[in-house]
Amino acid sequence: MRHPDHHPPTTIARGRGFSLIELLAVASIVSLLLVIAAPSFVSLNPSRKTGIHELAGFLENARAEAIARRAPRVVAFADETFPGDTGALRAYALFEIEEPESDGAPPRFRRLSPWRQLPEGIVFARSGSFEVAEGEAFRTLHDLAEKASFPVPGPGGAENAIAALPHLVFGPDGGVRSPRFHQADALHLGLVEGFFDPSTTRVVYTAKRTSRSGRVLPNGECLEIGFYTGRTRLLTD
């Protein structure tokens, strides 16, 4: 007589395995996810990957603090040779706006975070470092005409110098209060591989690639910051 709790071995084997159709479906989903994620993994070398993610996190934190404190927060971008104007912007820091000493006086800024440097060999890009669709408004740090006076480290490291720096202001609603651009609803912060050459006073791009149209461009990635939302988004080719 067969025991009522006894099950045929075939029944147990079927319960522990997967059918061929199920395995093929899972493999298809994994392959699709890899195809979608591939550009992010392939295009970023370790330094650029570190730089772009640290910058994105810093900007998101600045936006969140502006919302939480119900007060504007300012991110200023500076040259690594404070306060030199070499065109190789590599540093950024968070500031708050202080009350002016008198009516009509220019705003004063108090630094809230240490100055952060991009990884060695990485600089902020110019608009010509990326290829965009014809007629599309594409603005980068170097296109910012609006500058303000920020305290920066002087000789000896003391913060006793003043430099006119490009910056962006997150408002209490999380959006970018300034700067604004005609026919553009976003600011782009690109990072490319390069360094400033003092002998030529130019940025030397150390790694390049060929775009889809055949143009030779420096290797890099770009963050898009929406003016109305203040949220960052990584753009890839």
Backbone hydrogen bonds, N-H to C=O, Kabsch-Sander energy under -0.5 kcal/mol:
donor,donor_aa,acceptor,acceptor_aa,energy
6,H,3,H,-1.7
11,T,8,P,-1.0
12,I,8,P,-1.3
13,A,9,P,-2.2
14,R,10,T,-2.1
15,G,11,T,-1.4
16,R,12,I,-1.2
17,G,13,A,-0.7
17,G,14,R,-0.5
23,L,19,S,-2.2
24,L,20,L,-2.4
25,A,21,I,-2.2
26,V,22,E,-2.3
27,A,23,L,-2.5
28,S,24,L,-2.1
29,I,25,A,-1.9
30,V,26,V,-2.5
31,S,27,A,-2.3
32,L,28,S,-2.1
33,L,29,I,-2.3
34,L,30,V,-2.2
35,V,31,S,-2.1
36,I,32,L,-2.1
37,A,33,L,-2.3
38,A,34,L,-1.7
40,S,37,A,-0.7
41,F,37,A,-1.5
42,V,38,A,-2.8
43,S,39,P,-2.2
44,L,40,S,-0.8
45,N,43,S,-0.6
49,K,45,N,-2.9
50,T,46,P,-2.4
51,G,47,S,-2.7
52,I,48,R,-2.9
53,H,49,K,-1.9
54,E,50,T,-2.4
55,L,51,G,-2.2
56,A,52,I,-2.1
57,G,53,H,-2.3
58,F,54,E,-2.2
59,L,55,L,-2.5
60,E,56,A,-2.2
61,N,57,G,-2.2
62,A,58,F,-2.2
63,R,59,L,-2.3
64,A,60,E,-2.5
65,E,61,N,-2.3
66,A,62,A,-1.9
67,I,63,R,-1.8
68,A,64,A,-2.7
69,R,65,E,-2.9
70,R,66,A,-0.7
71,A,66,A,-1.3
73,R,170,F,-1.9
74,V,95,F,-2.8
75,V,168,L,-2.6
76,A,74,V,-0.6
76,A,93,A,-2.2
77,F,166,P,-2.3
78,A,91,A,-2.1
80,E,88,A,-0.9
82,F,79,D,-0.6
84,G,81,T,-3.1
86,T,84,G,-0.5
89,L,87,G,-0.7
90,R,78,A,-1.6
91,A,78,A,-2.2
92,Y,116,R,-1.9
93,A,76,A,-1.8
95,F,74,V,-3.2
96,E,110,R,-2.3
97,I,72,P,-0.5
98,E,96,E,-0.5
98,E,108,R,-3.2
105,A,102,S,-1.9
108,R,98,E,-0.8
110,R,96,E,-2.4
112,L,94,L,-3.4
113,S,94,L,-1.2
116,R,92,Y,-2.8
118,L,90,R,-2.6
122,I,119,P,-1.7
123,V,192,V,-2.4
124,F,89,L,-2.3
125,A,190,G,-2.9
129,S,126,R,-2.0
130,F,127,S,-1.4
132,V,130,F,-0.5
136,E,133,A,-2.2
138,F,136,E,-0.5
142,H,125,A,-0.5
143,D,140,T,-1.8
144,L,141,L,-1.8
145,A,143,D,-0.8
148,A,165,L,-1.7
150,F,148,A,-0.6
150,F,163,A,-2.8
152,V,161,A,-2.4
154,G,158,A,-4.0
157,G,154,G,-2.1
158,A,155,P,-0.7
160,N,158,A,-2.0
161,A,152,V,-1.9
163,A,150,F,-2.3
165,L,148,A,-2.6
165,L,163,A,-0.7
167,H,146,E,-0.5
168,L,75,V,-1.9
169,V,178,S,-3.0
170,F,73,R,-3.1
170,F,168,L,-0.5
171,G,169,V,-0.5
171,G,175,G,-3.1
174,G,171,G,-2.4
176,V,227,F,-2.6
177,R,169,V,-3.0
177,R,175,G,-0.7
178,S,169,V,-0.9
181,F,184,A,-0.5
184,A,181,F,-1.2
187,L,225,I,-2.3
188,H,139,R,-2.9
189,L,223,L,-2.7
190,G,188,H,-0.6
191,L,221,E,-2.7
192,V,123,V,-2.5
193,E,219,N,-1.9
194,G,121,G,-2.0
194,G,192,V,-0.6
195,F,204,V,-1.8
197,D,202,R,-3.2
200,T,197,D,-1.1
201,T,197,D,-1.8
202,R,197,D,-1.2
204,V,195,F,-3.3
204,V,202,R,-0.5
205,Y,203,V,-0.6
206,T,193,E,-0.9
206,T,204,V,-0.6
207,A,193,E,-0.8
209,R,217,L,-3.1
211,S,209,R,-0.5
211,S,215,R,-3.5
214,G,211,S,-1.4
217,L,209,R,-2.9
217,L,215,R,-0.6
219,N,207,A,-2.6
221,E,191,L,-1.7
222,C,235,L,-1.1
223,L,189,L,-2.7
224,E,233,R,-3.0
225,I,187,L,-3.2
225,I,223,L,-0.5
226,G,224,E,-0.6
226,G,231,R,-2.1
227,F,185,D,-2.3
230,G,226,G,-2.5
233,R,224,E,-1.6
235,L,222,C,-3.2
